[in-house]
């Protein structure tokens, strides 16, 4: 990405953060995030063990973050809330 040389370093960093980063190709992640629930802003769940075996925890968290979704871990499960709305834990 070409950034004008006259911009301050902070402003350059902000501009670069706004550019969407393409996800690396991963068939397992692609299949998971192509579920109908994802496109409708729903919830998908995967076991932590499966995620760690298939793609690794860091890659999974990175992909959820890249999409602007929310991720909860509970009872050996990852729960992905597939929308960018505000989260409120009630109990």
C-alpha positions in Angstrom: 0.0 0.0 0.0 1.4 3.4 -1.0 1.0 6.0 1.8 1.8 9.7 1.2 5.2 10.6 2.7 3.8 13.8 4.3 1.5 11.9 6.7 2.5 11.5 10.3 3.6 8.1 11.5 0.4 7.7 13.6 -1.9 8.6 10.7 0.0 6.2 8.4 -0.5 3.4 11.0 -4.2 4.2 11.2 -4.6 4.1 7.5 -2.8 0.8 7.2 -4.9 -0.8 10.0 -8.1 0.1 7.9 -6.9 -2.0 4.9 -8.5 -5.4 5.1 -5.9 -8.2 5.3 -6.7 -11.2 3.1 -6.9 -14.4 5.0 -4.5 -17.2 4.1 -6.1 -20.1 2.4 -7.2 -22.8 4.8 -9.9 -25.3 3.7 -11.0 -26.1 7.3 -11.5 -22.4 8.2 -13.1 -21.7 4.8 -15.6 -24.5 5.4 -16.4 -23.5 8.9 -17.0 -19.8 8.0 -19.1 -20.8 5.0 -21.8 -22.2 7.3 -25.3 -20.7 6.8 -25.3 -19.6 10.5 -22.3 -17.4 9.7 -23.9 -15.6 6.8 -27.0 -14.9 9.0 -25.1 -13.5 12.0 -25.7 -16.6 14.0 -23.5 -18.8 16.2 -21.1 -21.7 15.4 -19.4 -24.0 17.8 -16.3 -26.1 17.5 -14.4 -28.2 20.1 -11.2 -26.6 21.3 -9.4 -29.9 20.6 -10.6 -29.9 16.9 -9.6 -26.3 16.4 -6.1 -26.9 17.9 -5.6 -30.1 15.7 -6.9 -28.6 12.5 -5.6 -25.0 12.4 -4.2 -24.1 15.8 -5.6 -21.7 18.4 -3.7 -18.6 17.3 -4.8 -19.0 13.6 -8.4 -19.5 14.7 -8.5 -16.5 17.0 -6.9 -14.4 14.3 -9.5 -15.4 11.8 -12.4 -14.6 14.2 -10.8 -11.3 15.0 -10.2 -10.5 11.3 -13.9 -11.0 10.6 -14.8 -8.8 13.6 -16.7 -11.6 15.3 -16.7 -12.5 19.0 -15.2 -15.7 20.5 -16.0 -17.4 23.8 -14.4 -20.5 25.2 -16.3 -22.6 27.7 -16.3 -26.3 28.6 -13.9 -27.4 25.9 -15.8 -25.5 23.2 -15.2 -22.4 21.1 -18.4 -20.5 20.5 -18.2 -17.9 17.7 -20.8 -15.2 17.6 -20.8 -14.3 13.9 -21.8 -10.6 14.1 -20.1 -7.4 15.2 -22.8 -6.3 17.6 -22.2 -5.4 21.2 -21.8 -8.3 23.6 -23.3 -8.4 27.1 -22.8 -11.4 29.3 -25.9 -11.7 31.5 -25.0 -14.7 33.7 
